Structure formats: structure tokens, C-alpha cells
């Protein structure tokens, strides 16, 4: 976890840690930032809801070879464990994704549609009808009773995944890659993934594609915030919760052109060297980041330190002060600006939402096609 500073980790064992797991700062008072919620940039991946939607890798590739046009709806389906623990982060399954199609269009993919019709429809019909009966009985006893309708809703759109995340797919249409991390993670492993791969519900999806954004998200600042604001599970595993982590995490508010480019360049070097190392040594991301937890020199650890320094400068923080206290102060400052009445000073002070700053030029230089791709 805290591989970036061995001395800090050692000293941490000698002091009392407060309820927020921070050595110095309790960040539970941080508030939701409206600029982080709109536009929406973080999504949970897709929930298929039935095994009938899934094809193993061999069958999926065989189907695509026979029907190349099926690639529009038969997608590699990546889960969190595969991202960090499979060499090349390769998906082992493909998913039939009719999320954005009506039933008439879906039926044109005949072989896939028939599979769903045979395997998924009967189950959804049975569960939907059963729920209808249960609701009728509940309403007879109490006309004000709250009833469940999820199985009924699944039946009404039986050819679609249970939760296909239409809003996420619409955002991914605009990109060639996105940033992701497993929903539950022990380590700060964020990665670019091709939009030709569909993310499973066990992945968090950040619809950002530039290296500045990657640099902020991959930095110790974001990870420290996640550790202190996300849900903590057993065995030092942290849950990425959108409302408590992302919605409260403040981004640098007025970074300069030089500062943004410095973060982007450091992030690009880290990502390129990390990718090269994984390929050269046939390692997984988990293998690599376990090594970073060990003492001693490590070139990837050094690149993380360079990135963290660049991010520190972009924030304008004092490196001698506690990072979390400065992030909390910035969070509350952004909230105050958002709450400021427009007429108070003629107009509201602008706030910087997540992503590449609007006032900074040259974003295209820091978007490449370097990402996890399906090796079919």
C-alpha cells in the first residue's frame, strides 16, 4: 500500500491512529462537491445478471470468427481480479451486450439472440411472474405495501443485461480508453483499458482518457483519500465508493500550464515504463505492486515519487504539511465557492471539476492508445 515512503510507514506504527485511519487528520467532515458529480465521470461496470449472457473465451472467439459483425455486441468482459492478477489483464469471457438495442435490432444477431431466448428468457419469465403474484398477495394484505419490481423489470427487457449502464456506455462511445480500478483493492493500481472491452461490475470506471487525469487519480493524494474515505474491508482491502471517495475528492483548482504538463509527463513515463516492465517480465500488475511494497530501490517506485511531487506542485501544497489536512481544507474551500450566491461578488468563483482543466491547452499530446487491449 504505502510503498512510496518506507520511513513514514515505519513511524506510523509508533503512533495512535484516529478513527479515520489517518495519522493526523480526520477527513470525515469532507463534503460532497457538486463539480465532481456533474458531469458524471465515475461508474460501476455492468452486471450481467445471468450466465446465459456469457461465453467463455474459446467459444466467444469461435463465434466472432464465424460472424465478424457480432463484434458490435459480443464484447470482452473484464472483471477486477483479471485486471490485476491476469497477465496482460486479459478477460476470460465475452458478454452479449444488447444494452443499447431494442428487441428488433437485437434479434438481427440471430445466434446470440437465440441463446438469450433459450437460456435467459425462461428464468426471467419464471421469476417475473412469481414476483407479480407475490406483489398481488402483498397488496391484498396491505394496499400501501412496498413491493419489489426488479424481476418484473428484467422480464420487460429480457434480452438485456440486468444492469447494462446505458449512461456509462454513452460516455465510453466518446473515448478510446478509460481508467479503472477494481471495486475492492489492496493497492493503488489504476489502469487504462480499451473501450472495446466491457467492464464488469467489479470494476470502477473513470471516463477520462488523458495522462493528467491518470496522474491525479494514480497519485498518493487520491489513494490516501480513498483509504480514509472509502469503506475498509478485511485484510487491508478498500472499497471505492463513489459518493464518499470520488464526490468529495478535490482536484487542483488553478494549476498552470507547466504544472499540468509536468503531471501528465510524469504519469506518461510511469505508465509506459510500467507497461514495458510487465511485458518484459511476464508479470501481472499485482506481482509488480507487491514488489513495490518491499524495501530498497525500485525504478517504478521512483517514477511514482516523481509523479507525486508533480501532483504536489499542481495542488500548490506544502510538502512539509499533512496531505490529508490540505486536501480537506481544499474540499471545504471548493464547497464554499459552490455555495456562494452569484450576486455576492457579481458572479460565483469558478471551481475545477475532475479531468483536464478547461483553461489548459495541449490535451491531445497526452492521450495515446496505450491501454489494456483484448488479445483475441
N, C-alpha and C positions, 0 to 999 in steps of 0.2 A: 504493500500500500504506500507508505510514506517513504519510498525509496530515495526521494530526492535530497534528503538531509539526514544522514546517519547520526550526526551529533544531536539533532533535535529529537530524533526518535529515542535515543538513549536517555536524554534528560527528561523526556516525557514520562518515563517510568518512575521518576523520583518525586512527582508532584501529584496533587489531588486533581482529578478531572471532574468538571462540573456536569450537570445533568444533560447538557447538550454535546458532551464528549469533546468539547474544546478545552484547551489548556487555559485560555484566558477569557474567552468571550462566549457568552450565551446568546445565540442568534435566534432564539425562538420569538423574539419581538419583531423580526423582519416581516414586512407586509407585502402583499401581492402588488406587483407592478402591472398596471394596465397596458403599458407599452410592450410587455412581454407576452401578453395574451392576444393582442391584435396587431398585425396578422398572426394567425396561429402557425407556429413553427415546429411544434413537437406533437407527435402522435404515437400511440401504441400500434404495433403491427396488427396483422389480420388474424382473426380467429376463424378457422375453417369450420369447426363445429361437427364435422362428420368425416370419417375416414374415407368415404367414397370420393371425396374431392382430391385425395392424394394418390399420386402414383410414385412408386419407387423410381430411383434414378434410371435403372435399365429400361423399365417399361416406358418411362417418360421419354427417354431419348429415342427409343424404338418408334414410339408414336409420332414424334416430331420428324423423324426421318421419313416416315410414311406419309405424313401430312404436314409439310413445312409451314403452311399457313396457320396451323394450330398454335404456332408460337405467339400469336396475338393473345391467346387466353390460357395457354399452358405454360406456367412460369416456374422457374426455380424457386424454392420456398425455403428460406434460411431461418434457422432458429438461433437462439442466443448461444447455446453450447457449441454449435458448429462454428459460429463466428470466432470464438476464442480458442476452441480446442481441436478444430479440424485443420489439417494442413491446407493452406490456401483458402481457408474459411469456406469450403465448398459445401453446398446443400446436398443432402442425400435424397431429397424428394422434390417432386414438382407438384404444383397445385393447379387445379382447374378453376380459373377465376373469371366468372361471368358477372362480377360486381356491377360493372357499368353498362351491362346489356339487358335489354328486355327479353322476354321469353322467346319471341320470334327470332331475334338475332342470335340468341344463344343456341337455338335449335339448328342453326346452319352449320354448327360444328358437330356434325351428326354423331360421330363415335363417342366424343366426350359427353355430349348431351345425353345419349342413351345410357351411358354409365351412371350419370347422376339420376336419371329417371328410374333405373333399376335398383340402385343401391341407396340413394338418399331419400327419394320421394316416399317410399313405403314407411320408412321410420318417421319422417316428418308428418306424414298424414296420421299415423297412429298417435303420436304424441300431441299433435294439434287437436285432434278430435277428442282425445282424453281430457285435454285442458279445457276445451269447450264445455264438456259435461261437468267437470269439477267446478267451473265458474258458475254454471247454471244452478248447481246444488248450493254453492256458497251464497249466491244472490237470493235464492229462495229463503234461506235461513236469515239472511240479513241483506236487505236491498242496498245498504251502504258499504257492504264489504269490499275491501280492496282485492282485486283479482289479478292474476298473472296472465300475460298475453304473449310472452316471448315465443313459446312454441307455436302459437297461432300465427304470429308474425313470420316465423321461419317457414311455415307452410305456405303462406301467401306469396313468398319469394323463394320457393323450394330449390330452385336451380342456382341460388346464390349462396356464398359463404355466410355463416352466421353473422359475422361482423367483418365486412369487406373493407370498411374505412374508405368510403367514397371520397370524403374530403381530403384524405391523405393522398389517394390516387390522383386526384385532380392537381394537387400541388406537385407530385412527382412527375407529372407529364411535362412540367416546365424545366426539369433538370435531367442531367445525365448521371448524376451521382448524389448520394445523400450521406449524412453522418449518422452513425448508430452506435449503441452500446447495449449489452444485454440488460433486460429489466432488472435483474438481480446480478450484482457483480461484486467481486472482492477487490478488483484492481481498476485503475483508471485507463481502461482500454477502449478508446473510441476509434472508429474506423470508417473510411469511405466505402460505400457499397454502390454498385451499379444499379440504376433504376430498372434494369432488365431483370433484376432479382426482386421477388416479393418478400417483404419482411413478415415473419410470423409474430404473433402477439407477445412472444418472449423477447422481442427487440423493441427498443425505443428508437423512434425515427425523428431525426432533425432535418428538416427540409432546407438545408443550407449546403452550398457546394464549393465555397471558396476557402482558401487556406487561412485567412484571417479569422474567420468564424471557427474553423477547426482548431486554430491555435488557442483561442479563448476557451473553447469547450474542453480541449485536451490539457489545459494548464492545471497547475496545482490549485489555483484560485477556485475554479469550478469544482474540482474534486473535493477540496476542503468543504466547500458549501454543501455538496452532495452528502458527504459523510456526516455533517452536522444537522442538515435539514431533512434528509431522506429517512425512510424507515430503516432501522437496523435489525437485521435478522441474525440467526445463529451463525457461528463460525466467521465473524467479521464480514458478513455479506450485507451489502447495502442495496436498498430498493430505490430506483429512480422514480420518484413521484412528481408528476408534472406540476400539480398545484402547490406543493411545498418547496420543491427544488427550483425548477425552471421559472415558475411565475414570480419568484422572489429574488432570483439571482440578477444583480445589476451588472450591466456591461459598461465598459469605459464610455464616458459620456461625451467627451470632446477630444478624442485622440487626434493628433496631427497626421498629415500625410506620411511623414517619416516614421512615426510610431506604428501606424497601421501596416505599412510595408515591412517594417522590421519584424513585427509579429508574424506576418504572412510568410516572409522569407525563412524565419526560424522554424515555423510549422512545416513548411515545404521540405526543408532539409531533414527535419526529424522524420517526416513521413516517408520520404524517398529512401533514406538510409534504413529505416525500419523494414520497409518492403524488401529492399535488397538483402538485408540480413536474413529475413525469413526464408527467402528463396534459396540463398546460398547454403543455408544450413538445414533446410527442410524442417523448419521449426513452426510451431503454432504460436499465436500471439500469447497464449497462456505460458508456454515454455519460455518465451522471451522475457515476459514481465516477471516471472518467478525469479529469473536471473538478476533482474534489476533490484530485487529485494535483498540480494546478497551484498556484503561489504566489498569495497575495492573499486577500482576503476572499471568503467564500462562506457563505451562510446555512445550508446543510446541514452544512458543516464546523463552524460554530458550534454547531449542535444536537448534533453528535457530541461536541464538547468538553463541553457541559453534561451529557450522558449519562455520559461518562467520569468527570466529577467526582462525580456522584451515586453511581456504582458504587464509586469510590474510598472514599467515605464509608461505604457499606454494608459494605465489607470492613474498614473501620477501619484502612486502610493509611496510611503516611506518604508524602505526595506527593513528599517530597524524597529518598526512597529508591528503589532499583531495584524496579520492579514484579515482575519475574520472581523475584527473590530472596525477595520477600514471599509470592508465590504458592507457591514451593517450600517455604518454611517452613510455610505453612498446609497444604499437601499432607501433609507429614510429621507435622504435628500431628494431622490427621484420622486418618491411618493409626495413630498411637499410641493414639488413643481407641478405634478399632475393635479393636485388638489387646489392649486392656486387659481382663484377666479380670474377670468380673462381680462376683466375690466380693472383689476387691481394695479397692473402696471402697463395698461394699454394692450397687452397681449400676454399669453402664457409663455413661460420659458420652455423651449423645446427640450425634449428628452430623447435619448438614443435607445432605440429598441434593438433587440438581438440581430446580429448579422453585419454585413459590410456597411459602414456608415455612409449615409447618402451624400455627405459633403466631400467624400474622398473619391478621387479618380483612380483609374487603373485596375479595377477589379478583375477584368478579363485576363490579366497577366497571372493571376493567382487561382485560376480554375483550369485544371488539367483533367485528363481521362484516367489518372492513376487511382484505381479503386479495385475492390474485390469484384471479379467478373466470373461468370459461370463458365467452367471449362467443360463444355459438352462435347 
